[in-house]
Amino acid sequence: MDQAIEIARQAIVTGDVPVGAIVVNKDGQIIGTGSNEREANNDPTAHAEIVAIRSATSNIENSRLDGCTLIVTLEPCAMCAGAIAQSRISNLIFGAWDEKAGAVGSVWDVIRDPRALHKVNVTTGIRESECAKLLTDFFEGQR
């Protein structure tokens, strides 16, 4: 989570919401990283999770991330939860809950829906207060 938090801090420079993500393979090596790049790239799909997944699949030259873990500072939204399932990530770890748009238990639970074709192990609340503070501080600065 240390690396994801540091990546989130870097997103602030571009005016993006500070969310950071890393993809780690089964050997514990980081194979992909991403921060929010929506504002930087004028791309509504450039959430940290999507950027990290694209980075990882490019690095391993495979669209499937079986056995990999996605670590992200904020609960994924519905779009990102769908991408996590489609990429076949095995494990998801996140920090802060997203009570407005979270899709891993807050508003929806796309990943753990019993009808889902791919099952993802989910661990929540890792360094939750630190991850949440990044977001709170960012949005207070926007007002």
C-alpha positions in Angstrom: 0.0 0.0 0.0 3.0 2.3 0.5 3.6 2.5 -3.2 0.0 3.0 -4.0 -0.2 5.9 -1.6 2.9 7.5 -3.0 1.5 7.2 -6.5 -1.8 8.8 -5.3 0.2 11.8 -4.0 1.8 12.3 -7.4 -1.6 12.5 -9.1 -2.3 15.8 -7.2 0.2 17.6 -9.4 -2.0 17.2 -12.5 -5.1 18.1 -10.7 -6.4 14.6 -10.6 -8.1 13.0 -7.6 -5.3 11.3 -5.6 -5.9 7.6 -6.1 -3.0 5.2 -6.7 -2.9 1.6 -7.7 -0.4 -1.1 -8.2 -0.6 -4.6 -9.7 1.6 -7.2 -8.0 2.3 -10.7 -9.5 2.2 -13.9 -7.5 5.9 -13.5 -6.7 5.3 -10.1 -5.2 6.8 -8.1 -8.0 5.1 -4.9 -9.1 4.1 -5.3 -12.8 1.9 -2.3 -13.2 1.2 1.1 -11.6 -1.4 3.8 -12.1 -2.8 7.0 -10.8 -5.9 8.9 -11.8 -5.2 10.5 -15.2 -8.6 11.7 -16.1 -7.7 15.4 -16.0 -4.2 14.9 -17.3 -5.4 13.0 -20.3 -9.0 14.2 -20.7 -10.0 10.6 -20.4 -13.0 9.6 -18.3 -11.8 6.0 -18.2 -8.3 6.8 -16.9 -9.0 5.8 -13.3 -5.9 4.5 -11.3 -7.1 0.9 -11.5 -7.6 1.0 -15.2 -4.2 2.6 -15.8 -2.5 0.0 -13.5 -4.3 -2.9 -15.2 -3.3 -1.6 -18.7 0.3 -1.2 -17.5 0.4 -4.7 -16.1 -1.1 -6.4 -19.1 1.3 -4.5 -21.4 4.3 -5.5 -19.3 3.4 -9.2 -19.2 1.9 -9.2 -22.7 -1.2 -11.0 -21.6 -4.8 -9.7 -21.0 -5.2 -12.0 -18.0 -3.8 -11.2 -14.7 -4.5 -14.6 -13.0 -2.7 -14.8 -9.6 -2.1 -11.1 -9.5 -3.2 -8.6 -6.8 -4.5 -5.1 -7.3 -3.7 -2.7 -4.5 -5.6 0.6 -4.6 -6.1 3.5 -2.2 -9.8 3.8 -2.9 -12.7 1.3 -3.3 -13.1 0.7 -7.0 -16.1 2.1 -8.9 -18.4 0.0 -11.1 -16.3 0.5 -14.2 -13.1 -0.5 -12.4 -14.8 -3.4 -10.7 -15.8 -4.7 -14.1 -12.2 -4.3 -15.4 -10.9 -6.1 -12.4 -13.2 -9.1 -13.2 -12.5 -9.0 -16.9 -8.7 -9.0 -16.3 -9.1 -12.0 -14.0 -7.2 -10.4 -11.1 -7.3 -12.8 -8.2 -7.0 -10.5 -5.3 -8.1 -6.9 -4.5 -6.8 -4.9 -1.6 -8.1 -1.3 -1.0 -7.8 1.4 1.6 -10.7 3.9 1.8 -14.3 3.2 1.2 -16.1 5.2 -1.5 -19.6 5.8 0.0 -20.7 7.7 -3.2 -19.6 5.4 -6.0 -18.0 2.3 -4.5 -18.7 -1.0 -6.2 -17.1 -3.4 -3.9 -19.5 -3.1 -1.0 -20.4 0.5 -0.4 -23.0 1.3 -3.1 -22.8 -1.9 -5.1 -20.9 -5.1 -4.8 -20.0 -6.0 -8.4 -17.0 -8.1 -7.6 -18.6 -10.3 -4.9 -22.0 -10.6 -6.6 -22.9 -14.3 -6.4 -23.8 -14.2 -10.1 -20.3 -13.0 -11.1 -18.4 -15.4 -13.4 -15.0 -14.6 -11.8 -14.4 -14.6 -8.1 -12.0 -12.1 -6.6 -10.7 -12.3 -3.0 -11.2 -8.9 -1.4 -9.4 -7.3 1.6 -10.7 -3.9 2.7 -9.7 -1.0 5.0 -5.9 -1.3 4.7 -4.5 2.0 5.9 -8.0 3.3 5.5 -7.6 6.5 7.4 -4.4 7.5 5.6 -6.0 6.8 2.2 -9.2 8.7 3.1 -7.2 11.7 4.4 -5.5 12.1 1.0 -8.9 12.5 -0.6 -10.3 14.7 2.2 -7.4 17.1 2.0 -7.6 17.2 -1.8 -11.3 18.1 -1.9 -10.9 20.6 0.9 -8.3 22.3 -1.2 -10.7 22.4 -4.2 -13.4 24.4 -2.2 
